[in-house]
Amino acid sequence: MAVTAFGRCRIICRKYRYGGVLEIRADLHKNPVVIHSAVKNVMLADFVFTLPGLVLIILSGIVMAVQTEMLAQGFNWLMASLILFAVTGVVWLAVLLPLQRAMIRYSAACVDRGYITEEYARASRWWAVFGTIATLLPVVILYLMIAKSF
């Protein structure tokens, strides 16, 4: 199960690291066209890579948890991992996706205006904060799945 946990964490962390690096590099250029393209590509990567990966993670996790009867054993490392995974999903669905949609709108306006607006900069900062949280939570989950400390 540790190998599967590592694979799951790797998928999620790699996506956010890639998206974060792409976003940061674009922001450093201060070119609205480059930023707009990067923001759209990060959103596309979410739907092409993250969403199907999450569905596979959830389905395989449920199957393994049922097979090992771990969920019937009360609060343990698996339950804690599932709670953290759910928190990660809520952060992604409730915060990151709306921020990404806003960033696409704001960056399109930046292209029209020719400069980076404060609205885009603010949304980008919040996206970086919550993206970091959504990246670090799977690392904690990975630790729980490997250590199985309780």
C-alpha positions, 0 to 999 in steps of 0.5 A: 500500500505504501507504493500506491500511496507514494504514487498518489502523492507523486501525482498530486504533488507533481501537478501542483509543482508543475502548475506552480512553477509554470505560474511563477515563471509566467508572473516573473515575466510580467507579460500579460500574454504569457501569464494568460497562456500559463493560467489557461494551461494550468486549468487545462492540466487540472482537468486532463491530469488532476481530475482523472488521477483523483478519480482513480485514487479515490476508487482504488483507495475505496477498494483497498480499504474495503478489502483490508477492512481498515475502515471498520477499525475506528479512527486510524491512520487511514481515516486521518488520511481520508480526512486530509484527502477530503480537505485537499479536495475541498481546497481544490474544488472550493478555492483553487478552481474558482481562483483559477477561473478568476485568474483566467478572466483577470489575465484576459483583461490584463492582455487587453490593458497591456499590464498586470492588474491588482485583481490578477496579482491578488488572485495569484497570491491567494492561488499560491497560498492555497496551492501550497496547502493543497500540495503539502497535505498529500505529503502529510498523507504520504507520511501517515500511509508509510508510518501507519503510526496509529 
